[in-house]
């Protein structure tokens, strides 16, 4: 996976389906995003992959591009991001933070820190395949609603107590997942080729990260998916997961979306809590909402 690149060969590229890792050099100042090559005004073999990635970065901090033939400023030899890309295959870049070298601390806290922490979070979420994941849709909104009811609508809701030879109605506990996903919402420059696809699927998993699944459908975990028609565009999508058998306590929902070209976007995660089952005669719901922009894990 890691391969030394000949700096004279701008056409060599790292495979987007196998190359992982992100390298970020933090500098001051300038409010720009620098990416290889820095020593010459030519793109790498992954130039369009890079453009897709930094386009998403710009959504969070609003910085200007400073890449080859894309806002290039001046040549700089021996820079760290050129080295990290060519020698490690990492998606490497430099963030020039702020407006002056000795930035006033309050300005840093109020105007620089949060937006660039969001950048780092997004890069971390994309680091498994940084030249591919940013091409996929982003989860832009997420709301989790726990619904508890004793409505006995099928055999699964009936529990037999053998000791007393009685039948009891077990509470049904569902997790309603309401979400929005988009290929273009986080793409500041929306005419990029990888910002144009519709969402084809949204997949959700409880207590298991999708990257840890060995074979889809063979593990014992709660999951679900939404199939989106090719010509269907909606502001929100809803999915119901049966969590009746979950233990009480805190649990984690993982969710990501896939576009019509097969690109899976970053995974967003949100905690929810299963509490003591209430009186079966009552029906209740509890909402936990997050707008993943993008500081959720």
C-alpha positions in Angstrom: 0.0 0.0 0.0 2.8 2.4 0.9 5.0 3.1 -2.1 7.8 5.6 -2.6 6.9 7.8 -5.5 9.3 9.3 -8.0 8.9 13.0 -7.6 9.5 13.4 -11.3 6.5 11.3 -12.2 3.3 13.4 -11.7 1.2 10.7 -13.3 1.7 8.1 -10.6 -1.3 7.7 -8.3 -2.2 5.9 -5.2 -5.2 3.5 -5.5 -8.3 5.1 -3.9 -9.6 1.7 -2.7 -6.6 0.7 -0.7 -4.7 3.9 0.3 -5.4 5.1 3.8 -4.1 7.8 6.1 -4.2 11.6 6.3 -1.4 14.0 7.1 -2.0 17.6 8.1 0.6 20.2 8.8 -0.7 23.2 10.7 0.9 26.6 9.9 0.0 30.3 10.3 -1.1 32.4 8.5 -3.1 32.9 5.4 -6.4 31.1 5.6 -5.5 28.7 2.7 -5.5 25.0 2.1 -2.2 23.8 0.5 -1.9 20.4 -1.1 0.6 18.7 -3.5 2.4 19.4 -5.5 4.0 22.4 -3.8 7.4 22.3 -5.5 5.8 22.8 -9.0 2.4 24.0 -10.4 1.4 20.5 -11.5 -1.2 18.1 -10.0 -0.4 14.7 -8.6 -1.8 11.5 -10.1 -4.5 11.9 -7.4 -5.3 15.5 -8.3 -9.1 15.1 -8.8 -9.2 13.0 -5.6 -7.4 15.8 -3.8 -9.8 18.4 -5.2 -12.8 16.5 -4.0 -11.2 16.2 -0.5 -10.2 19.8 -0.1 -13.6 20.9 -1.5 -15.1 19.3 1.6 -12.5 20.8 3.8 -13.4 24.3 2.5 -17.0 23.7 3.5 -16.0 23.8 7.2 -13.3 26.6 7.4 -14.1 28.6 4.2 -10.4 28.8 3.4 -9.1 29.4 -0.2 -7.5 26.7 -2.3 -3.7 26.9 -2.8 -3.1 23.8 -4.9 -1.7 23.1 -8.3 -3.6 25.1 -11.0 -6.2 25.7 -8.3 -5.0 28.9 -6.5 -1.3 28.0 -6.6 0.8 30.7 -4.9 4.5 29.9 -5.4 6.8 26.9 -5.6 8.2 25.5 -2.3 10.7 22.6 -2.3 11.0 20.1 0.4 7.6 20.8 2.0 6.1 18.3 4.4 2.9 17.5 2.5 4.8 16.7 -0.7 6.9 14.3 1.3 4.0 12.7 3.2 2.1 12.1 -0.1 5.0 10.9 -2.2 6.6 8.6 0.5 3.6 7.5 2.5 0.7 7.8 0.1 -1.2 9.8 2.7 -3.7 12.5 1.7 -1.4 15.3 2.9 -2.2 19.0 3.1 -1.2 22.1 5.0 -3.7 24.4 6.7 -2.5 28.0 7.1 -4.6 29.2 10.0 -5.6 32.7 10.9 -4.8 36.2 9.7 -1.5 37.0 11.4 1.4 35.1 12.9 0.8 36.1 16.5 -3.0 35.6 16.5 -4.9 37.1 19.4 -6.0 34.3 21.6 -9.7 35.3 21.8 -9.8 35.6 18.0 -8.3 32.1 17.7 -10.9 30.7 20.1 -13.9 32.5 18.6 -13.1 32.4 14.9 -10.5 29.7 14.1 -10.6 26.8 16.5 -14.1 25.4 16.0 -14.2 25.4 12.2 -10.8 23.8 11.9 -11.6 21.2 14.6 -14.5 20.3 12.3 -12.0 20.0 9.4 -9.8 17.6 11.5 -12.9 15.6 12.5 -14.0 15.3 8.9 -10.5 14.2 7.8 -10.4 11.6 10.6 -13.7 10.2 9.5 -12.4 10.0 5.9 -8.9 8.7 6.8 -9.7 5.1 6.1 -9.9 5.8 2.4 -9.2 9.6 2.0 -9.1 9.6 -1.8 -12.5 7.8 -2.0 -14.7 8.5 1.0 -15.1 12.3 0.3 -16.7 11.3 -3.0 -19.6 9.8 -1.2 -22.7 11.5 0.4 -22.5 13.2 3.8 -25.0 12.7 6.6 -26.1 16.3 7.1 -28.9 15.7 9.7 -29.7 13.0 12.1 -32.4 12.5 14.7 -33.0 9.4 16.8 -36.4 8.8 18.5 -36.9 5.9 20.9 -40.5 4.6 20.7 -41.9 2.3 23.3 -45.3 0.6 23.1 -47.2 -2.4 24.3 -49.2 -2.8 21.1 -49.5 -6.6 20.4 -49.7 -6.7 16.7 -48.0 -10.1 16.0 -46.7 -13.2 17.7 -43.4 -11.7 18.6 -45.0 -9.4 21.1 -46.4 -12.3 23.2 -44.2 -13.8 26.0 -45.3 -17.0 27.8 -44.5 -17.2 31.5 -44.2 -21.0 32.0 -44.0 -20.8 35.8 -47.5 -19.2 36.1 -48.8 -20.5 32.7 -49.7 -17.0 31.8 -49.3 -14.8 28.8 -47.8 -11.3 29.1 -47.5 -8.6 26.5 -43.9 -7.5 26.0 -43.0 -3.9 25.2 -42.0 -3.1 21.7 -39.0 -0.8 21.5 -38.2 0.8 18.2 -35.5 3.3 17.2 -36.8 5.7 14.6 -33.8 7.1 12.6 -34.6 10.3 10.7 -31.8 11.6 8.5 -30.7 13.7 5.6 -27.9 12.9 3.2 -26.4 14.7 0.2 -23.5 14.4 -2.2 -23.3 18.1 -2.8 -24.2 19.8 0.5 -20.6 19.9 1.8 -19.2 20.6 -1.7 -18.4 24.3 -1.8 -17.7 24.1 -5.5 -20.7 22.1 -6.7 -19.7 21.6 -10.3 -17.0 19.0 -9.3 -17.9 15.6 -10.9 -18.1 13.8 -7.6 -20.7 16.3 -6.2 -23.4 15.5 -8.7 -24.7 12.0 -7.8 -27.9 11.2 -6.0 -28.1 9.1 -2.9 -28.9 5.4 -3.6 -28.7 3.9 -0.1 -28.5 4.9 3.6 -27.3 2.2 6.0 -27.5 2.1 9.8 -26.0 -0.2 12.3 -26.3 -0.5 16.1 -23.2 -1.0 18.2 -21.1 -2.1 15.3 -19.0 0.1 13.0 -19.7 -0.9 9.3 -15.9 -1.2 8.7 -15.8 -4.0 11.3 -18.4 -6.1 9.5 -16.8 -9.2 7.9 -19.7 -10.4 5.8 -22.9 -8.2 5.4 -25.9 -10.1 6.9 -23.9 -12.8 8.7 -23.2 -11.1 12.0 -25.6 -10.9 14.9 -26.3 -7.2 15.1 -29.1 -4.8 14.4 -29.0 -3.0 11.1 -31.2 -1.6 8.4 -31.1 0.2 5.1 -33.1 2.6 3.0 -33.2 2.0 -0.7 -33.6 5.3 -2.6 -35.0 5.2 -6.2 -32.8 6.7 -8.9 -35.1 9.6 -9.5 -36.1 10.2 -5.9 -34.8 13.2 -4.0 -36.1 13.9 -0.5 -35.2 16.3 2.3 -35.4 13.5 4.9 -35.4 9.7 5.1 -36.8 7.5 7.9 -35.8 4.0 9.1 -37.2 2.0 12.0 -35.0 -0.5 13.8 -36.3 -3.0 16.4 -34.2 -2.6 19.5 -36.5 -4.5 21.9 -33.7 -6.9 22.8 -31.0 -4.3 23.5 -29.7 -4.2 27.1 -30.4 -1.0 29.1 -27.8 1.7 28.9 -25.9 3.7 26.2 -25.7 2.4 22.7 -24.2 3.8 19.5 -25.8 4.1 16.0 -23.5 4.3 13.0 -24.9 5.6 9.7 -23.6 6.4 6.3 -24.9 7.0 2.8 -23.9 5.6 -0.6 -24.4 7.4 -4.0 -25.4 6.1 -7.4 -21.7 5.6 -8.4 -21.2 3.3 -5.4 -19.2 5.8 -3.2 -19.9 5.4 0.5 -19.5 8.6 2.4 -18.1 9.1 5.9 -19.6 7.3 8.8 -21.5 9.4 11.4 -22.2 8.1 14.9 -24.7 9.1 17.6 -25.3 7.8 21.1 -28.7 6.8 22.3 -29.8 5.4 25.7 -32.1 2.5 26.4 -33.7 3.1 29.8 -35.7 0.9 32.1 -38.8 -0.4 30.3 -41.8 1.7 31.5 -45.2 0.4 32.6 -46.5 -1.7 29.5 -49.8 0.2 29.6 -48.0 3.4 28.6 -46.6 4.5 25.2 -43.7 6.9 25.2 -41.0 8.3 22.9 -37.7 10.0 23.5 -35.9 12.1 20.9 -32.1 12.5 20.6 -31.1 14.9 17.8 -27.8 15.8 16.3 -26.8 17.8 13.2 -23.5 16.2 12.2 -21.6 19.2 10.9 -19.3 17.2 11.5 -18.2 16.9 15.1 -20.0 13.6 15.8 -17.6 10.6 16.0 
